[in-house]
Structure formats: structure tokens, C-alpha cells
Amino acid sequence: MDKRTFRYFALLRKMNPYLEGKVLDFGCGDGSITSVFIPLNSKNNFFAYDGPETGEHDVKNMLSQAKILLKNRANVIERKEYLQEGYFDVITLICMLHGNENIIEECHPYLKKGGHLIILDHDKSHLTDEDYIESIADADLKEIMQRNYNDVLRDHTRMDLYDCCRITRGMRYKTVKTLNHRTLDGFPFYLCISQKN
């Protein structure tokens, strides 16, 4: 297991008690993160979606990769119009909020009333320059190559757990559980689990 997968596996275990029923990974990319938490909940129905509103540039290619990686383990949804309103018990946003504050509004209609929204994102604003560079994973390097270091640094350090809670509460979600880098074994992420009222 590579360092990146191990890191997500450790973090996603914290989400495990809330991954019940129909689970949608909104902004699944190539499916690599989705594939990590599926085995933890093999009895559930998993769905993966990505589209232009998530900020991915080559969605078609990413979803083709996701289909291969997730075959027979998750339903990969290719078009937004195939998502059903009020259908999902849980929606996950993994490393999506830091670059797109509107992403919660995008996925909101598809979550059932009483369902859980799980947000796991970068919590790096507290890091020194040296610590930030040390925290860069292979996926971050790929992002830096596609854009540039300063843009990635800005996006990864501009929001924290407080900002996430402010946005979800502003949309009338009830905060259920929060963890930041201090309580996530030093991993530079925050976790916010909210319930739709």
C-alpha cells in the first residue's frame, strides 16, 4: 500500500460509522479514493460521480479510469442528469471544498433529508513552508504540474475546519462530528460530518 493510499485509508476509517445506505462520492475523479473505502462497507450501495462542476478538466478520461478501477464495486455515474434528487443517504466530498465553495450547493439536492454530508479536505493553513512541502503527496505533485505551485498552495491553505462548518451551517446542516489535523493523527486534513435538516 503506497503512502497516499495508507493515509486516506487511515482517515476514511474515521468516516466508516457514517457510511451507511446509498453512498455517493461526489467528485470521484479516477475512483482511487473511492476504492479505498468501499471494502470497509461492502454491504452498502456505492456510487461515484464526477462532472464539470467539480473542476475536473478531463472528466471523460477520469470517469473511464474510475469505471475500470471500481468495476462491479460501485456504480459510476457519468452524467449529472442521472443523479436522483433526495436519493442518497450519504454524500462524500473528498478534497473538493478547498477549490470550490459552491460544491455543497451542487450536491445538496441529491442528499436525503436526515442524510450525512461528509467532507474531508486539506487542513494546511497552519503549516510552515517546510512542513507544507513535506506534506505534498504524489497527487499534489500531479496537481502542481498541471497548474503551478503557488495556485495549489493557495487552494490547499485557504480553508480550514471553521470555514467548512460556517458554509454547512449556512446551508442549515447540523454539525455531527468535526476533526482537524490535531485530532487526525497529525494528517494535514480536517473532517466535517454534517446532517441535512
N, C-alpha and C positions, 0 to 999 in steps of 0.2 A: 504494500500500500504506500503510495507516494505521500510526501509531506502535506500537500494540499488536500488530498482525499482524507487523510487521517485527521487533519484539522477540522474539516467540515463534518466528518463522522462524529467527532467529539462534541461539536457544537449542536449538531442535529439531534443527538441523543437527548439534549435538554428540551427539544420540541416534541419528542416522542409521545408523551402522555396526551398531547392535544391533537395528534394526527389520527383522527377517527372519522369514519364515514367516507364521503366522497371528498378527496383532497385534490386541489388544483394548484400546480406550481405555475404561477403566472409570471412569465418571463423566463422560461426554462432554458433558453439558449440551446446548447448542444445536448442537454439532458444529463450532463456529467454529475451535477449536484443532485438532481432528482434521483438518479440511480443510486446514490449513497443511502438515502433514507427509505427507499422502497422496501428493502429486505427487513427493516425494523418493523414494518407494518404490513406484512404480506397479505393479510386478510382484507385489507381496505381496497377501495377503488381509487386508483391514481390516474390523474390526468395531467398533461403537460401542454402548455400553450406559450407561444411567443408570437409577437407581431410588431408592426412598425411603431406602435405607441410605446413600446418598451425601450426604444432607442437602438435596437439591433439594426445594422446596415444590411446584412445579407441574411435575412430571415429564412428564406427558402433553403439555403445551404445549411443553416444551423438546424432547422427542423428535419432535414434529411438525415443529418448526423444523429439527432435525437431519436428518430424512428429506428435507426439501426441499433443504437445503444439500449433503448428502452423496449425493444420488441417483446410483445406478449407480457410486459410488466406494467406498462402504463399506456393509456390512450393518448396519442399525440394529436392535438387539435391544431389544424393548420389555419383556420380562418375564424376571425372574431365572431362572425355571424353564427358559427356552430356552437358557441357558448350559450348555455341556457341561464336566464335570469333566475336568481334565487335557488339555484340547483346544488351548490357546493356547501358542504359542512365546514370546510377549512380551505383557505387560500393562503399560500405562502408567497412571500416576496423576498427572494434571496439576493442580496446585493443589488437591489433595484432602486431603492428610495433615494440613495445619495445623489443620483444623477437626474432624477425625475420626480419631483414632489407631487406631480399630478397622477402618479401611477396608482395611488389608493383610490382616487375617483374612478379611474379606468376599470379597476377590478371590483369595485363596490357593488354594482348591480348583480353580480353573479354569486355573491355570498348570501346564504340563508340568514334570516333573522335569527339571532342567537348563535350564529356560526362564529368561528375564530379566524381572525386575520393574524398571521404570524410573519413578523418582519425581522429578518436577520441582516444586518448591514455593518459597514465599516465604522469602527469607533477608534479613529486615529488622530483626532484633533489634539490629544494630549501628548503625542509622541514628539520627541526631538527629531531633528533631521536624520541623525544617525539611526535612531530607532525605527523611523519610518522606512528608511532604505532597507534595514534588516528585515522588516515585516513584509517586504514585497515578495509575492509568490509568483509562480510561472504564469498564472492567469493575468496577474497585474503587469508583468513584463510584456505580455502579448498586447494588452491594452495600451501600454506606453508606446509600443512600436507602432500601433495603429493611429494613435493620437500623438501626444507628447507628454513628457514627464510632468511639466507644470500643470497641464489640464487635469491629468489623473490625480496628482497631489491635491489640487483644489477640490475636486469632486469627492475624494476619499476623506477629506478632513473638514468639509464644510458643514456636516450634520452630525448630531450626536443623539443619544437616547432622549434627552429633553426635547429636541426638535421633533423627533418621531412621535413622542407622546402628545405634544402640542397639536400636531397635524391630525392624529387619530381622534383625540378628544374633540377637536374642532368639527369632526365629522360625526360626532355623537357615538363614538365607540367607547366601551368601558374597558379600562386597562385591567388586565388579569394578572400579568406577570411581566416583570422587567429585569433584565440583567445587563450589566455593562462589562467593559474589559476587566474591571476589578473582580467581578464575580464569575467570569468565564475563563478561569484558569489562565489569565493573562493574555488570552487571544484578543487581537485588536478588533473586536466586533461588539455590537450590542444586540440584544434580543428583546423584542417587544411583542407580547401576545395580547391581543385585544378582542373583545366580543362585540358583535354588531347588535345594537339595540333595535 
